[in-house]
Amino acid sequence: MKKFLRFIVTVLVISIVIGGTYFLIKESRRYKNNHPEEVEVTVVNKDDVISPKTEDKKEPMIPADETTIVIISGETAQESGEEEPALPRSETFSTKEALIDSIKLIEQRNVGANVTNTIQDKVGEEVVGSKYKELFELLNTSTTSTTIQIAGSMIYIIPASDFLDSQQFHYDEDGNLVLYVVEGAGTGFKTKYYIVNETLIEKVGEDVGEIYDEANIESGEEMILDETDLQDVYTRARSLYSEYLKK
């Protein structure tokens, strides 16, 4: 009988301990759910923090409205916040206008230079341009009589035919094409392509030395601008330079 009572008491004690433990755990979880732990956030003013590496360093200020164009050995790269490789013989122009002015100086020098070589030859579209391919096929020919003149760093292509445009190729001191000029056959108009690193930066039409202004045409005559494929121009420019100017 005593053993039985002892067994009953032991079972009751164990039940009470288990029940109490379960109740404490349950209440602890409920308290945490109702009272989430707050995370401490520290706000630091960036003006109060000084990096030891940049404390004495002052960054140059660049006007927001100014475009910088860098010429590196005849190539250009427009700065957009990315670092450009520092290569020798680099020249910097603050604006596109300044760059075009530098190309105009090359043109003036070439136009005023003495002709050092004149070649009379029959040439094909590899010289006068692929835009005349259909004309050659129509005339059942592949060549045309042409005069090629060399003056300064300019190659001047003058076809004998009145149906073909005259063309000027102007190069910088590194042999890169910077200006391509087309004199429209029978129109009296010129189209000038300002080029850097085989990329067109400006196209301008001229009539008798005057810059074409579409909003101010006194005669009412519409200027006919050249529409040459520039990829063809770049290919011919490289070939012509190697043939007539490269030493």
C-alpha positions as CSV (number, residue, x, y, z in Angstrom):
1,M,0.0,0.0,0.0
2,K,2.8,2.4,0.9
3,K,4.6,1.6,-2.4
4,F,1.4,2.4,-4.3
5,L,1.0,5.8,-2.6
6,R,4.6,6.7,-3.2
7,F,4.2,5.9,-6.8
8,I,1.1,8.1,-7.0
9,V,3.0,11.0,-5.3
10,T,5.9,10.7,-7.7
11,V,3.7,10.8,-10.7
12,L,1.9,13.9,-9.4
13,V,5.2,15.7,-8.8
14,I,6.6,14.9,-12.2
15,S,3.3,16.1,-13.8
16,I,3.4,19.4,-11.9
17,V,7.1,20.0,-12.9
18,I,6.4,19.3,-16.6
19,G,3.2,21.4,-16.6
20,G,5.0,24.3,-15.0
21,T,7.9,24.2,-17.3
22,Y,5.6,24.1,-20.4
23,F,3.6,27.1,-19.0
24,L,6.8,29.1,-18.4
25,I,8.1,28.4,-22.0
26,K,4.7,29.3,-23.5
27,E,4.5,32.6,-21.6
28,S,8.1,33.5,-22.5
29,R,7.4,33.0,-26.2
30,R,4.2,35.1,-25.9
31,Y,6.0,37.9,-24.2
32,K,8.8,38.0,-26.9
33,N,6.2,38.1,-29.6
34,N,4.3,41.0,-28.0
35,H,7.5,42.8,-27.1
36,P,10.0,42.5,-30.0
37,E,13.6,43.6,-29.2
38,E,14.4,47.1,-30.5
39,V,17.5,47.4,-32.7
40,E,19.7,50.4,-31.8
41,V,20.4,52.6,-34.9
42,T,23.2,55.1,-34.8
43,V,23.0,58.0,-37.3
44,V,26.3,59.5,-38.3
45,N,26.5,62.8,-40.1
46,K,28.9,62.4,-43.1
47,D,30.2,65.9,-42.4
48,D,31.5,64.7,-39.1
49,V,33.5,61.9,-40.7
50,I,36.9,62.6,-42.3
51,S,38.7,60.0,-44.2
52,P,42.5,60.1,-43.4
53,K,43.2,59.4,-47.1
54,T,41.2,62.3,-48.4
55,E,41.4,64.9,-45.6
56,D,43.7,67.2,-47.5
57,K,42.7,66.2,-51.0
58,K,40.6,68.7,-53.0
59,E,38.9,67.4,-56.1
60,P,38.9,69.8,-59.2
61,M,35.5,71.2,-60.1
62,I,34.4,70.9,-63.7
63,P,31.5,73.1,-64.9
64,A,28.4,71.0,-65.5
65,D,27.8,72.6,-68.9
66,E,31.3,72.0,-70.3
67,T,32.1,68.9,-72.4
68,T,35.7,67.8,-72.5
69,I,37.1,66.0,-75.5
70,V,40.5,64.4,-75.3
71,I,42.6,63.7,-78.4
72,I,45.1,60.9,-77.8
73,S,47.3,60.2,-80.8
74,G,44.5,61.1,-83.2
75,E,41.8,59.3,-81.2
76,T,39.1,60.8,-79.1
77,A,37.3,59.9,-75.9
78,Q,34.5,61.9,-74.4
79,E,34.9,62.0,-70.6
80,S,32.0,60.6,-68.7
81,G,33.5,60.2,-65.3
82,E,35.5,57.1,-66.3
83,E,39.3,57.4,-66.2
84,E,41.0,57.6,-69.5
85,P,44.4,56.1,-70.0
86,A,47.2,58.6,-69.8
87,L,49.1,58.3,-73.0
88,P,51.8,60.5,-74.4
89,R,51.2,63.3,-76.9
90,S,47.7,64.0,-75.7
91,E,46.0,67.2,-76.4
92,T,42.8,68.4,-74.6
93,F,40.1,70.6,-76.0
94,S,37.5,72.0,-73.6
95,T,34.7,72.0,-76.2
96,K,33.7,70.5,-79.5
97,E,34.0,73.9,-81.1
98,A,37.6,74.2,-80.0
99,L,38.3,70.7,-81.6
100,I,36.7,71.8,-84.9
101,D,38.7,75.0,-84.9
102,S,41.9,72.9,-84.6
103,I,40.7,70.8,-87.6
104,K,40.0,74.0,-89.6
105,L,43.6,75.1,-89.0
106,I,44.8,71.9,-90.6
107,E,42.4,72.6,-93.6
108,Q,43.8,76.2,-94.0
109,R,47.3,74.9,-93.9
110,N,46.6,72.3,-96.5
111,V,44.7,74.6,-98.8
112,G,47.4,77.2,-98.7
113,A,50.2,74.6,-99.2
114,N,52.0,74.1,-102.5
115,V,51.0,71.1,-104.5
116,T,53.9,68.6,-104.2
117,N,52.6,65.9,-106.4
118,T,50.1,65.5,-109.2
119,I,49.0,62.2,-110.6
120,Q,46.9,61.6,-113.7
121,D,45.3,58.2,-113.6
122,K,42.3,56.1,-114.3
123,V,40.8,54.9,-111.0
124,G,37.8,52.9,-109.9
125,E,35.4,53.1,-107.0
126,E,38.1,52.3,-104.6
127,V,39.3,55.9,-105.1
128,V,36.2,57.9,-106.0
129,G,33.8,55.9,-103.9
130,S,31.4,53.0,-103.9
131,K,28.4,55.4,-104.5
132,Y,29.4,55.5,-108.2
133,K,29.2,51.7,-108.6
134,E,25.8,51.8,-110.3
135,L,27.0,54.7,-112.6
136,F,30.0,52.6,-113.6
137,E,27.8,49.7,-114.4
138,L,25.4,51.9,-116.4
139,L,28.3,53.2,-118.5
140,N,29.8,49.7,-118.8
141,T,33.1,50.8,-117.3
142,S,35.0,50.3,-114.0
143,T,37.3,53.4,-114.1
144,T,37.3,57.1,-114.7
145,S,40.0,59.6,-115.5
146,T,41.1,61.5,-112.4
147,T,43.6,64.0,-111.2
148,I,45.1,63.4,-107.8
149,Q,46.9,66.2,-106.1
150,I,49.0,66.1,-102.9
151,A,49.3,69.4,-100.8
152,G,50.4,69.3,-97.2
153,S,48.5,66.5,-95.6
154,M,45.7,66.7,-98.1
155,I,44.8,64.3,-100.9
156,Y,42.6,66.0,-103.5
157,I,40.6,63.8,-105.9
158,I,39.4,65.7,-109.0
159,P,37.5,63.5,-111.5
160,A,37.5,64.5,-115.2
161,S,33.8,63.8,-115.4
162,D,31.3,66.5,-114.5
163,F,29.1,63.8,-113.0
164,L,31.5,62.9,-110.2
165,D,32.2,64.9,-107.1
166,S,35.6,66.3,-106.2
167,Q,36.8,65.2,-102.8
168,Q,39.4,66.3,-100.3
169,F,40.9,64.1,-97.6
170,H,42.7,66.0,-94.8
171,Y,44.9,64.1,-92.3
172,D,46.5,65.1,-89.0
173,E,50.2,64.6,-88.2
174,D,49.6,61.0,-87.2
175,G,47.9,60.1,-90.5
176,N,44.3,60.1,-89.1
177,L,41.5,61.4,-91.3
178,V,40.1,64.6,-89.6
179,L,38.2,66.3,-92.4
180,Y,36.5,65.0,-95.5
181,V,35.2,67.6,-98.0
182,V,32.8,66.8,-100.9
183,E,32.4,69.4,-103.7
184,G,29.0,68.6,-105.3
185,A,29.3,68.1,-109.0
186,G,27.3,70.8,-110.8
187,T,25.8,72.2,-107.5
188,G,28.5,74.6,-106.2
189,F,27.8,73.2,-102.7
190,K,30.3,71.8,-100.3
191,T,29.7,69.3,-97.5
192,K,32.3,69.0,-94.8
193,Y,32.6,66.1,-92.5
194,Y,34.6,66.8,-89.3
195,I,35.9,63.4,-88.1
196,V,37.8,62.1,-85.1
197,N,38.9,58.5,-84.7
198,E,36.6,57.6,-87.6
199,T,33.7,59.1,-85.9
200,L,31.6,62.0,-87.3
201,I,31.5,64.9,-84.9
202,E,30.0,67.5,-87.2
203,K,28.6,67.8,-90.7
204,V,28.4,71.3,-92.3
205,G,27.2,72.5,-95.7
206,E,28.7,75.5,-97.4
207,D,27.7,77.6,-100.4
208,V,30.3,79.9,-102.0
209,G,32.2,80.1,-98.7
210,E,29.1,80.9,-96.6
211,I,28.0,78.4,-94.0
212,Y,24.6,77.0,-94.8
213,D,21.8,78.2,-92.5
214,E,18.5,76.4,-93.2
215,A,16.6,79.2,-91.4
216,N,18.1,82.0,-93.4
217,I,18.0,81.2,-97.2
218,E,17.6,84.5,-99.1
219,S,17.5,82.8,-102.5
220,G,15.1,80.1,-101.5
221,E,17.4,77.5,-103.0
222,E,17.7,74.4,-101.0
223,M,21.2,73.1,-100.4
224,I,21.9,69.6,-101.5
225,L,24.1,68.0,-98.9
226,D,26.3,65.0,-99.7
227,E,25.1,61.6,-98.3
228,T,28.3,59.5,-98.7
229,D,28.6,56.3,-96.7
230,L,31.2,57.2,-94.1
231,Q,32.4,53.6,-93.7
232,D,33.4,53.7,-97.4
233,V,35.1,57.0,-96.8
234,Y,37.2,55.6,-93.9
235,T,38.3,52.6,-95.9
236,R,39.3,54.8,-98.8
237,A,41.0,57.3,-96.5
238,R,43.3,54.6,-95.1
239,S,44.1,53.2,-98.5
240,L,44.8,56.6,-100.0
241,Y,47.0,57.7,-97.1
242,S,49.2,54.5,-97.4
243,E,49.4,55.0,-101.2
244,Y,50.2,58.7,-101.5
245,L,51.2,60.2,-98.1
246,K,52.8,57.6,-95.9
247,K,56.5,57.7,-96.0
